[in-house]
Every structure is written in structure tokens, then in C-alpha cells.
Amino acid sequence: MSQDNLITLYSKKADEHVVTSRNKKKFANADKLSLMKFSKKLRKRVEFTETKKMHKKK
């Protein structure tokens, strides 16, 4: 897996990060990717949005 295609997704509800790959050809014009993924903390599907870097916990 190429490091160029890796992105970090963040969920505000779960305060959780997920690292996944992004298809550059398919989402070339998209600003921020938003996906419904399973949260291990909440044990249900929540929306994760693309971030530039990891949020620091307070």
C-alpha cells in the first residue's frame, strides 16, 4: 500500500481516528471524504470525515 494514498478519518461523536486508503482517481475533485464506518468505541456506524492530521487529546 502506497503511503501517498493514506488518509486519516476522524469521528467527533466517538472521538476516534481511523487510517484508510483513498482512491485518488475516483475522488480527485472531492474536497473532504466522508464515510460511514463502524466505531469500536460506540459499537455502531458513525460518520468519519477526512482530516489533515491527528487531533491531540486534551
PDB file of N, CA, C, O and CB in Angstrom:
ATOM      1  N   MET A   1       0.846  -1.170   0.000  1.00  0.00           N
ATOM      2  CA  MET A   1       0.000   0.000   0.000  1.00  0.00           C
ATOM      3  C   MET A   1       0.893   1.236   0.000  1.00  0.00           C
ATOM      4  O   MET A   1       1.840   1.346   0.779  1.00  0.00           O
ATOM      5  CB  MET A   1      -0.963  -0.003   1.218  1.00  0.00           C
ATOM      6  N   SER A   2       0.566   2.145  -0.883  1.00  0.00           N
ATOM      7  CA  SER A   2       1.343   3.364  -1.010  1.00  0.00           C
ATOM      8  C   SER A   2       1.015   4.343   0.117  1.00  0.00           C
ATOM      9  O   SER A   2      -0.149   4.489   0.491  1.00  0.00           O
ATOM     10  CB  SER A   2       1.088   4.012  -2.368  1.00  0.00           C
ATOM     11  N   GLN A   3       2.015   5.003   0.652  1.00  0.00           N
ATOM     12  CA  GLN A   3       1.817   5.976   1.724  1.00  0.00           C
ATOM     13  C   GLN A   3       1.124   7.243   1.216  1.00  0.00           C
ATOM     14  O   GLN A   3       0.545   7.989   2.005  1.00  0.00           O
ATOM     15  CB  GLN A   3       3.159   6.336   2.362  1.00  0.00           C
ATOM     16  N   ASP A   4       1.179   7.491  -0.106  1.00  0.00           N
ATOM     17  CA  ASP A   4       0.561   8.683  -0.672  1.00  0.00           C
ATOM     18  C   ASP A   4      -0.961   8.624  -0.589  1.00  0.00           C
ATOM     19  O   ASP A   4      -1.609   9.665  -0.479  1.00  0.00           O
ATOM     20  CB  ASP A   4       0.995   8.859  -2.118  1.00  0.00           C
ATOM     21  N   ASN A   5      -1.537   7.438  -0.638  1.00  0.00           N
ATOM     22  CA  ASN A   5      -2.981   7.282  -0.653  1.00  0.00           C
ATOM     23  C   ASN A   5      -3.588   7.156   0.733  1.00  0.00           C
ATOM     24  O   ASN A   5      -4.809   7.057   0.854  1.00  0.00           O
ATOM     25  CB  ASN A   5      -3.346   6.089  -1.461  1.00  0.00           C
ATOM     26  N   LEU A   6      -2.775   7.157   1.784  1.00  0.00           N
ATOM     27  CA  LEU A   6      -3.310   7.013   3.137  1.00  0.00           C
ATOM     28  C   LEU A   6      -3.885   8.329   3.637  1.00  0.00           C
ATOM     29  O   LEU A   6      -3.292   9.393   3.453  1.00  0.00           O
ATOM     30  CB  LEU A   6      -2.223   6.518   4.093  1.00  0.00           C
ATOM     31  N   ILE A   7      -5.060   8.240   4.278  1.00  0.00           N
ATOM     32  CA  ILE A   7      -5.703   9.408   4.863  1.00  0.00           C
ATOM     33  C   ILE A   7      -6.154   9.059   6.274  1.00  0.00           C
ATOM     34  O   ILE A   7      -6.307   7.886   6.616  1.00  0.00           O
ATOM     35  CB  ILE A   7      -6.905   9.885   3.994  1.00  0.00           C
ATOM     36  N   THR A   8      -6.363  10.081   7.083  1.00  0.00           N
ATOM     37  CA  THR A   8      -6.860   9.899   8.437  1.00  0.00           C
ATOM     38  C   THR A   8      -8.307  10.368   8.488  1.00  0.00           C
ATOM     39  O   THR A   8      -8.624  11.481   8.069  1.00  0.00           O
ATOM     40  CB  THR A   8      -5.985  10.669   9.468  1.00  0.00           C
ATOM     41  N   LEU A   9      -9.176   9.513   9.001  1.00  0.00           N
ATOM     42  CA  LEU A   9     -10.582   9.859   9.188  1.00  0.00           C
ATOM     43  C   LEU A   9     -10.836  10.038  10.673  1.00  0.00           C
ATOM     44  O   LEU A   9     -10.292   9.300  11.495  1.00  0.00           O
ATOM     45  CB  LEU A   9     -11.522   8.770   8.585  1.00  0.00           C
ATOM     46  N   TYR A  10     -11.676  11.033  11.025  1.00  0.00           N
ATOM     47  CA  TYR A  10     -11.953  11.350  12.426  1.00  0.00           C
ATOM     48  C   TYR A  10     -13.451  11.438  12.663  1.00  0.00           C
ATOM     49  O   TYR A  10     -14.183  12.002  11.849  1.00  0.00           O
ATOM     50  CB  TYR A  10     -11.271  12.667  12.830  1.00  0.00           C
ATOM     51  N   SER A  11     -13.904  10.885  13.772  1.00  0.00           N
ATOM     52  CA  SER A  11     -15.300  10.966  14.178  1.00  0.00           C
ATOM     53  C   SER A  11     -15.398  11.804  15.448  1.00  0.00           C
ATOM     54  O   SER A  11     -14.758  11.493  16.452  1.00  0.00           O
ATOM     55  CB  SER A  11     -15.901   9.549  14.400  1.00  0.00           C
ATOM     56  N   LYS A  12     -16.203  12.872  15.403  1.00  0.00           N
ATOM     57  CA  LYS A  12     -16.392  13.716  16.590  1.00  0.00           C
ATOM     58  C   LYS A  12     -17.228  13.000  17.642  1.00  0.00           C
ATOM     59  O   LYS A  12     -16.968  13.133  18.838  1.00  0.00           O
ATOM     60  CB  LYS A  12     -17.060  15.044  16.204  1.00  0.00           C
ATOM     61  N   LYS A  13     -18.230  12.241  17.204  1.00  0.00           N
ATOM     62  CA  LYS A  13     -19.100  11.540  18.153  1.00  0.00           C
ATOM     63  C   LYS A  13     -18.310  10.545  18.994  1.00  0.00           C
ATOM     64  O   LYS A  13     -18.474  10.477  20.212  1.00  0.00           O
ATOM     65  CB  LYS A  13     -20.228  10.817  17.411  1.00  0.00           C
ATOM     66  N   ALA A  14     -17.447   9.770  18.329  1.00  0.00           N
ATOM     67  CA  ALA A  14     -16.704   8.724  19.030  1.00  0.00           C
ATOM     68  C   ALA A  14     -15.341   9.195  19.509  1.00  0.00           C
ATOM     69  O   ALA A  14     -14.698   8.506  20.301  1.00  0.00           O
ATOM     70  CB  ALA A  14     -16.536   7.526  18.133  1.00  0.00           C
ATOM     71  N   ASP A  15     -14.881  10.364  19.040  1.00  0.00           N
ATOM     72  CA  ASP A  15     -13.539  10.865  19.336  1.00  0.00           C
ATOM     73  C   ASP A  15     -12.514   9.786  18.997  1.00  0.00           C
ATOM     74  O   ASP A  15     -11.695   9.395  19.828  1.00  0.00           O
ATOM     75  CB  ASP A  15     -13.417  11.289  20.831  1.00  0.00           C
ATOM     76  N   GLU A  16     -12.582   9.316  17.749  1.00  0.00           N
ATOM     77  CA  GLU A  16     -11.794   8.168  17.304  1.00  0.00           C
ATOM     78  C   GLU A  16     -11.201   8.438  15.923  1.00  0.00           C
ATOM     79  O   GLU A  16     -11.817   9.103  15.091  1.00  0.00           O
ATOM     80  CB  GLU A  16     -12.661   6.889  17.276  1.00  0.00           C
ATOM     81  N   HIS A  17      -9.992   7.911  15.691  1.00  0.00           N
ATOM     82  CA  HIS A  17      -9.306   8.040  14.403  1.00  0.00           C
ATOM     83  C   HIS A  17      -9.236   6.701  13.704  1.00  0.00           C
ATOM     84  O   HIS A  17      -9.118   5.654  14.340  1.00  0.00           O
ATOM     85  CB  HIS A  17      -7.897   8.611  14.589  1.00  0.00           C
ATOM     86  N   VAL A  18      -9.312   6.751  12.360  1.00  0.00           N
ATOM     87  CA  VAL A  18      -9.162   5.561  11.528  1.00  0.00           C
ATOM     88  C   VAL A  18      -8.274   5.953  10.356  1.00  0.00           C
ATOM     89  O   VAL A  18      -8.479   7.005   9.750  1.00  0.00           O
ATOM     90  CB  VAL A  18     -10.559   5.000  11.038  1.00  0.00           C
ATOM     91  N   VAL A  19      -7.293   5.123  10.032  1.00  0.00           N
ATOM     92  CA  VAL A  19      -6.435   5.368   8.882  1.00  0.00           C
ATOM     93  C   VAL A  19      -6.837   4.393   7.783  1.00  0.00           C
ATOM     94  O   VAL A  19      -6.922   3.186   8.009  1.00  0.00           O
ATOM     95  CB  VAL A  19      -4.921   5.216   9.253  1.00  0.00           C
ATOM     96  N   THR A  20      -7.083   4.933   6.584  1.00  0.00           N
ATOM     97  CA  THR A  20      -7.515   4.115   5.467  1.00  0.00           C
ATOM     98  C   THR A  20      -6.913   4.669   4.174  1.00  0.00           C
ATOM     99  O   THR A  20      -6.275   5.721   4.188  1.00  0.00           O
ATOM    100  CB  THR A  20      -9.063   4.067   5.384  1.00  0.00           C
ATOM    101  N   SER A  21      -7.110   3.979   3.080  1.00  0.00           N
ATOM    102  CA  SER A  21      -6.572   4.438   1.801  1.00  0.00           C
ATOM    103  C   SER A  21      -7.650   5.144   1.002  1.00  0.00           C
ATOM    104  O   SER A  21      -8.841   4.918   1.216  1.00  0.00           O
ATOM    105  CB  SER A  21      -5.998   3.263   0.997  1.00  0.00           C
ATOM    106  N   ARG A  22      -7.233   5.995   0.087  1.00  0.00           N
ATOM    107  CA  ARG A  22      -8.155   6.777  -0.736  1.00  0.00           C
ATOM    108  C   ARG A  22      -7.793   6.575  -2.205  1.00  0.00           C
ATOM    109  O   ARG A  22      -6.621   6.620  -2.579  1.00  0.00           O
ATOM    110  CB  ARG A  22      -8.106   8.293  -0.354  1.00  0.00           C
ATOM    111  N   ASN A  23      -8.808   6.352  -3.027  1.00  0.00           N
ATOM    112  CA  ASN A  23      -8.610   6.210  -4.456  1.00  0.00           C
ATOM    113  C   ASN A  23      -8.493   7.609  -5.058  1.00  0.00           C
ATOM    114  O   ASN A  23      -9.488   8.329  -5.143  1.00  0.00           O
ATOM    115  CB  ASN A  23      -9.776   5.401  -5.113  1.00  0.00           C
ATOM    116  N   LYS A  24      -7.287   8.003  -5.476  1.00  0.00           N
ATOM    117  CA  LYS A  24      -7.035   9.353  -5.971  1.00  0.00           C
ATOM    118  C   LYS A  24      -7.772   9.621  -7.285  1.00  0.00           C
ATOM    119  O   LYS A  24      -8.205  10.749  -7.521  1.00  0.00           O
ATOM    120  CB  LYS A  24      -5.537   9.569  -6.161  1.00  0.00           C
ATOM    121  N   LYS A  25      -7.923   8.610  -8.142  1.00  0.00           N
ATOM    122  CA  LYS A  25      -8.600   8.807  -9.422  1.00  0.00           C
ATOM    123  C   LYS A  25     -10.101   9.023  -9.235  1.00  0.00           C
ATOM    124  O   LYS A  25     -10.691   9.885  -9.886  1.00  0.00           O
ATOM    125  CB  LYS A  25      -8.355   7.608 -10.337  1.00  0.00           C
ATOM    126  N   LYS A  26     -10.709   8.252  -8.358  1.00  0.00           N
ATOM    127  CA  LYS A  26     -12.158   8.317  -8.166  1.00  0.00           C
ATOM    128  C   LYS A  26     -12.575   9.586  -7.426  1.00  0.00           C
ATOM    129  O   LYS A  26     -13.595  10.188  -7.760  1.00  0.00           O
ATOM    130  CB  LYS A  26     -12.642   7.089  -7.400  1.00  0.00           C
ATOM    131  N   PHE A  27     -11.796   9.999  -6.424  1.00  0.00           N
ATOM    132  CA  PHE A  27     -12.139  11.156  -5.605  1.00  0.00           C
ATOM    133  C   PHE A  27     -11.205  12.333  -5.873  1.00  0.00           C
ATOM    134  O   PHE A  27     -10.814  13.037  -4.942  1.00  0.00           O
ATOM    135  CB  PHE A  27     -12.097  10.784  -4.130  1.00  0.00           C
ATOM    136  N   ALA A  28     -10.848  12.548  -7.125  1.00  0.00           N
ATOM    137  CA  ALA A  28      -9.903  13.614  -7.473  1.00  0.00           C
ATOM    138  C   ALA A  28     -10.488  14.995  -7.193  1.00  0.00           C
ATOM    139  O   ALA A  28      -9.766  15.888  -6.751  1.00  0.00           O
ATOM    140  CB  ALA A  28      -9.504  13.509  -8.945  1.00  0.00           C
ATOM    141  N   ASN A  29     -11.780  15.184  -7.442  1.00  0.00           N
ATOM    142  CA  ASN A  29     -12.396  16.508  -7.290  1.00  0.00           C
ATOM    143  C   ASN A  29     -13.040  16.723  -5.924  1.00  0.00           C
ATOM    144  O   ASN A  29     -13.473  17.834  -5.619  1.00  0.00           O
ATOM    145  CB  ASN A  29     -13.431  16.710  -8.362  1.00  0.00           C
ATOM    146  N   ALA A  30     -13.111  15.696  -5.112  1.00  0.00           N
ATOM    147  CA  ALA A  30     -13.770  15.806  -3.804  1.00  0.00           C
ATOM    148  C   ALA A  30     -12.893  16.591  -2.830  1.00  0.00           C
ATOM    149  O   ALA A  30     -11.673  16.428  -2.814  1.00  0.00           O
ATOM    150  CB  ALA A  30     -14.083  14.401  -3.229  1.00  0.00           C
ATOM    151  N   ASP A  31     -13.522  17.442  -2.023  1.00  0.00           N
ATOM    152  CA  ASP A  31     -12.782  18.230  -1.039  1.00  0.00           C
ATOM    153  C   ASP A  31     -12.382  17.363   0.152  1.00  0.00           C
ATOM    154  O   ASP A  31     -11.201  17.093   0.369  1.00  0.00           O
ATOM    155  CB  ASP A  31     -13.621  19.430  -0.566  1.00  0.00           C
ATOM    156  N   LYS A  32     -13.383  16.931   0.919  1.00  0.00           N
ATOM    157  CA  LYS A  32     -13.121  16.077   2.077  1.00  0.00           C
ATOM    158  C   LYS A  32     -13.978  14.834   1.972  1.00  0.00           C
ATOM    159  O   LYS A  32     -15.179  14.906   1.710  1.00  0.00           O
ATOM    160  CB  LYS A  32     -13.402  16.827   3.409  1.00  0.00           C
ATOM    161  N   LEU A  33     -13.359  13.722   2.174  1.00  0.00           N
ATOM    162  CA  LEU A  33     -14.053  12.452   2.118  1.00  0.00           C
ATOM    163  C   LEU A  33     -14.814  12.227   3.420  1.00  0.00           C
ATOM    164  O   LEU A  33     -14.285  12.478   4.503  1.00  0.00           O
ATOM    165  CB  LEU A  33     -13.066  11.301   1.853  1.00  0.00           C
ATOM    166  N   SER A  34     -16.047  11.756   3.316  1.00  0.00           N
ATOM    167  CA  SER A  34     -16.872  11.477   4.485  1.00  0.00           C
ATOM    168  C   SER A  34     -17.481  10.094   4.314  1.00  0.00           C
ATOM    169  O   SER A  34     -18.193   9.836   3.343  1.00  0.00           O
ATOM    170  CB  SER A  34     -17.981  12.563   4.675  1.00  0.00           C
ATOM    171  N   LEU A  35     -17.197   9.198   5.267  1.00  0.00           N
ATOM    172  CA  LEU A  35     -17.654   7.813   5.165  1.00  0.00           C
ATOM    173  C   LEU A  35     -18.359   7.378   6.440  1.00  0.00           C
ATOM    174  O   LEU A  35     -18.033   7.843   7.532  1.00  0.00           O
ATOM    175  CB  LEU A  35     -16.477   6.882   4.872  1.00  0.00           C
ATOM    176  N   MET A  36     -19.325   6.484   6.293  1.00  0.00           N
ATOM    177  CA  MET A  36     -19.962   5.842   7.431  1.00  0.00           C
ATOM    178  C   MET A  36     -19.162   4.576   7.726  1.00  0.00           C
ATOM    179  O   MET A  36     -19.113   3.659   6.906  1.00  0.00           O
ATOM    180  CB  MET A  36     -21.485   5.521   7.149  1.00  0.00           C
ATOM    181  N   LYS A  37     -18.538   4.533   8.895  1.00  0.00           N
ATOM    182  CA  LYS A  37     -17.724   3.385   9.275  1.00  0.00           C
ATOM    183  C   LYS A  37     -18.117   2.928  10.679  1.00  0.00           C
ATOM    184  O   LYS A  37     -18.760   3.665  11.427  1.00  0.00           O
ATOM    185  CB  LYS A  37     -16.210   3.733   9.211  1.00  0.00           C
ATOM    186  N   PHE A  38     -17.725   1.716  11.021  1.00  0.00           N
ATOM    187  CA  PHE A  38     -18.044   1.147  12.333  1.00  0.00           C
ATOM    188  C   PHE A  38     -17.083   1.693  13.372  1.00  0.00           C
ATOM    189  O   PHE A  38     -15.866   1.642  13.194  1.00  0.00           O
ATOM    190  CB  PHE A  38     -17.982  -0.399  12.299  1.00  0.00           C
ATOM    191  N   SER A  39     -17.642   2.220  14.468  1.00  0.00           N
ATOM    192  CA  SER A  39     -16.846   2.733  15.573  1.00  0.00           C
ATOM    193  C   SER A  39     -16.697   1.641  16.625  1.00  0.00           C
ATOM    194  O   SER A  39     -17.693   1.087  17.090  1.00  0.00           O
ATOM    195  CB  SER A  39     -17.491   4.007  16.183  1.00  0.00           C
ATOM    196  N   LYS A  40     -15.472   1.334  16.998  1.00  0.00           N
ATOM    197  CA  LYS A  40     -15.228   0.315  18.011  1.00  0.00           C
ATOM    198  C   LYS A  40     -15.608   0.814  19.403  1.00  0.00           C
ATOM    199  O   LYS A  40     -15.985   0.021  20.264  1.00  0.00           O
ATOM    200  CB  LYS A  40     -13.762  -0.112  17.989  1.00  0.00           C
ATOM    201  N   LYS A  41     -15.509   2.129  19.627  1.00  0.00           N
ATOM    202  CA  LYS A  41     -15.874   2.690  20.926  1.00  0.00           C
ATOM    203  C   LYS A  41     -17.384   2.640  21.163  1.00  0.00           C
ATOM    204  O   LYS A  41     -17.846   2.205  22.219  1.00  0.00           O
ATOM    205  CB  LYS A  41     -15.380   4.130  21.031  1.00  0.00           C
ATOM    206  N   LEU A  42     -18.149   3.095  20.156  1.00  0.00           N
ATOM    207  CA  LEU A  42     -19.605   3.169  20.306  1.00  0.00           C
ATOM    208  C   LEU A  42     -20.309   1.889  19.870  1.00  0.00           C
ATOM    209  O   LEU A  42     -21.486   1.696  20.176  1.00  0.00           O
ATOM    210  CB  LEU A  42     -20.144   4.334  19.511  1.00  0.00           C
ATOM    211  N   ARG A  43     -19.609   1.026  19.168  1.00  0.00           N
ATOM    212  CA  ARG A  43     -20.145  -0.235  18.653  1.00  0.00           C
ATOM    213  C   ARG A  43     -21.344  -0.023  17.741  1.00  0.00           C
ATOM    214  O   ARG A  43     -22.335  -0.750  17.812  1.00  0.00           O
ATOM    215  CB  ARG A  43     -20.534  -1.140  19.801  1.00  0.00           C
ATOM    216  N   LYS A  44     -21.233   1.007  16.864  1.00  0.00           N
ATOM    217  CA  LYS A  44     -22.245   1.246  15.841  1.00  0.00           C
ATOM    218  C   LYS A  44     -21.612   2.073  14.728  1.00  0.00           C
ATOM    219  O   LYS A  44     -20.483   2.544  14.858  1.00  0.00           O
ATOM    220  CB  LYS A  44     -23.499   1.968  16.437  1.00  0.00           C
ATOM    221  N   ARG A  45     -22.349   2.246  13.632  1.00  0.00           N
ATOM    222  CA  ARG A  45     -21.843   3.001  12.495  1.00  0.00           C
ATOM    223  C   ARG A  45     -22.011   4.490  12.744  1.00  0.00           C
ATOM    224  O   ARG A  45     -23.092   4.947  13.117  1.00  0.00           O
ATOM    225  CB  ARG A  45     -22.560   2.587  11.201  1.00  0.00           C
ATOM    226  N   VAL A  46     -20.929   5.251  12.534  1.00  0.00           N
ATOM    227  CA  VAL A  46     -20.949   6.705  12.671  1.00  0.00           C
ATOM    228  C   VAL A  46     -20.207   7.312  11.486  1.00  0.00           C
ATOM    229  O   VAL A  46     -19.496   6.615  10.762  1.00  0.00           O
ATOM    230  CB  VAL A  46     -20.310   7.157  14.025  1.00  0.00           C
ATOM    231  N   GLU A  47     -20.380   8.612  11.300  1.00  0.00           N
ATOM    232  CA  GLU A  47     -19.744   9.298  10.179  1.00  0.00           C
ATOM    233  C   GLU A  47     -18.319   9.708  10.539  1.00  0.00           C
ATOM    234  O   GLU A  47     -18.083  10.321  11.581  1.00  0.00           O
ATOM    235  CB  GLU A  47     -20.567  10.530   9.765  1.00  0.00           C
ATOM    236  N   PHE A  48     -17.381   9.366   9.673  1.00  0.00           N
ATOM    237  CA  PHE A  48     -15.982   9.754   9.813  1.00  0.00           C
ATOM    238  C   PHE A  48     -15.661  10.711   8.664  1.00  0.00           C
ATOM    239  O   PHE A  48     -16.026  10.445   7.519  1.00  0.00           O
ATOM    240  CB  PHE A  48     -15.023   8.494   9.807  1.00  0.00           C
ATOM    241  N   THR A  49     -14.985  11.816   8.960  1.00  0.00           N
ATOM    242  CA  THR A  49     -14.604  12.777   7.930  1.00  0.00           C
ATOM    243  C   THR A  49     -13.089  12.869   7.843  1.00  0.00           C
ATOM    244  O   THR A  49     -12.381  12.636   8.823  1.00  0.00           O
ATOM    245  CB  THR A  49     -15.213  14.165   8.220  1.00  0.00           C
ATOM    246  N   GLU A  50     -12.613  13.204   6.681  1.00  0.00           N
ATOM    247  CA  GLU A  50     -11.179  13.279   6.422  1.00  0.00           C
ATOM    248  C   GLU A  50     -10.561  14.475   7.149  1.00  0.00           C
ATOM    249  O   GLU A  50     -11.126  15.568   7.155  1.00  0.00           O
ATOM    250  CB  GLU A  50     -10.910  13.376   4.910  1.00  0.00           C
ATOM    251  N   THR A  51      -9.394  14.254   7.760  1.00  0.00           N
ATOM    252  CA  THR A  51      -8.659  15.323   8.432  1.00  0.00           C
ATOM    253  C   THR A  51      -7.238  15.358   7.901  1.00  0.00           C
ATOM    254  O   THR A  51      -6.762  14.399   7.294  1.00  0.00           O
ATOM    255  CB  THR A  51      -8.666  15.128   9.971  1.00  0.00           C
ATOM    256  N   LYS A  52      -6.573  16.465   8.136  1.00  0.00           N
ATOM    257  CA  LYS A  52      -5.186  16.581   7.677  1.00  0.00           C
ATOM    258  C   LYS A  52      -4.227  15.875   8.601  1.00  0.00           C
ATOM    259  O   LYS A  52      -3.275  15.240   8.147  1.00  0.00           O
ATOM    260  CB  LYS A  52      -4.790  18.032   7.552  1.00  0.00           C
ATOM    261  N   LYS A  53      -4.469  15.980   9.904  1.00  0.00           N
ATOM    262  CA  LYS A  53      -3.599  15.319  10.865  1.00  0.00           C
ATOM    263  C   LYS A  53      -4.407  14.897  12.083  1.00  0.00           C
ATOM    264  O   LYS A  53      -5.581  15.247  12.211  1.00  0.00           O
ATOM    265  CB  LYS A  53      -2.435  16.243  11.278  1.00  0.00           C
ATOM    266  N   MET A  54      -3.791  14.162  12.954  1.00  0.00           N
ATOM    267  CA  MET A  54      -4.471  13.640  14.136  1.00  0.00           C
ATOM    268  C   MET A  54      -4.760  14.762  15.126  1.00  0.00           C
ATOM    269  O   MET A  54      -3.941  15.664  15.305  1.00  0.00           O
ATOM    270  CB  MET A  54      -3.628  12.543  14.805  1.00  0.00           C
ATOM    271  N   HIS A  55      -5.926  14.704  15.770  1.00  0.00           N
ATOM    272  CA  HIS A  55      -6.272  15.636  16.839  1.00  0.00           C
ATOM    273  C   HIS A  55      -5.592  15.177  18.122  1.00  0.00           C
ATOM    274  O   HIS A  55      -5.517  13.980  18.398  1.00  0.00           O
ATOM    275  CB  HIS A  55      -7.819  15.731  17.029  1.00  0.00           C
ATOM    276  N   LYS A  56      -5.102  16.121  18.897  1.00  0.00           N
ATOM    277  CA  LYS A  56      -4.497  15.783  20.175  1.00  0.00           C
ATOM    278  C   LYS A  56      -5.574  15.748  21.239  1.00  0.00           C
ATOM    279  O   LYS A  56      -6.454  16.608  21.271  1.00  0.00           O
ATOM    280  CB  LYS A  56      -3.389  16.787  20.549  1.00  0.00           C
ATOM    281  N   LYS A  57      -5.505  14.758  22.106  1.00  0.00           N
ATOM    282  CA  LYS A  57      -6.465  14.665  23.194  1.00  0.00           C
ATOM    283  C   LYS A  57      -6.121  15.660  24.279  1.00  0.00           C
ATOM    284  O   LYS A  57      -4.948  15.895  24.571  1.00  0.00           O
ATOM    285  CB  LYS A  57      -6.507  13.249  23.764  1.00  0.00           C
ATOM    286  N   LYS A  58      -7.155  16.248  24.881  1.00  0.00           N
ATOM    287  CA  LYS A  58      -6.947  17.264  25.924  1.00  0.00           C
ATOM    288  C   LYS A  58      -6.891  16.648  27.282  1.00  0.00           C
ATOM    289  O   LYS A  58      -6.722  17.356  28.275  1.00  0.00           O
ATOM    290  CB  LYS A  58      -8.037  18.305  25.890  1.00  0.00           C
TER     291      LYS A  58
END
